[in-house]
Amino acid sequence: MDVDMRSESAEELDRLDAAVRSAVAAAMRTENARWPVSTARISVQYDTIGIRPLGRVAQTCR
C-alpha cells in the first residue's frame, strides 16, 4: 500500500503519519488475531519514498 501525504504544516504531517501508522498497526493486529493458528503472519514495513518540501499555493491562484 502506498500513502502519499502532503500538507503545509510539518506538525500536521507528523500527526497524520502517526494516525496512519496507528491504524495500520491496529488492522495488522486484528487480522493476525483472526488466524491464531496460522504460521503466516501479516507484517508491516515502512519505507520513505521521497520527502517533498512543505508549501502552499497562493490564495490568488486558481
C-alpha positions, 0 to 999 in steps of 0.5 A: 500500500502506498500513502502519499501525504502532503500538507503545509504544516510539518506538525500536521504531517507528523500527526497524520503519519502517526494516525496512519501508522496507528491504524495500520498497526491496529488492522495488522493486529486484528487480522493476525488475531483472526488466524491464531493458528496460522504460521503466516503472519501479516507484517508491516514495513515502512519505507520513505519514498521521497520527502517533498518540501512543505508549501502552499499555493497562493490564495490568488491562484486558481 
